[in-house]
Amino acid sequence: MSRGRLTGIRYPSLTALAPKPPKTSYPIVPTKPTPELIAFCQKLTREIAVAFLTEEPLEAPLKGFPPNQPNLISAIETGLKEI
């Protein structure tokens, strides 16, 4: 019998047990959404939500907020609640 050692016991990886984090926030990209950037961000939306400060319409699941919107902070907060 060995003292102080556990032998023959396998423990699952902590990463395997960890739940995926929920989409609770998103990066806000303050730039003109180019087709390449939109394609990249659409891939990211499998894991996180992504938003742009833009006047241009965006296809879901991307989100856009007009930068000159008077209630911009409130709109972003509402968007976060919808995630």
Secondary structure, DSSP 8 states (H G I E B T S, - for coil): --SS---S-----HHHHS---------EE-S---HHHHHHHHHHTTTS--EEE-SS---TT-EEE-TT-TTHHHHHHHHHHT-
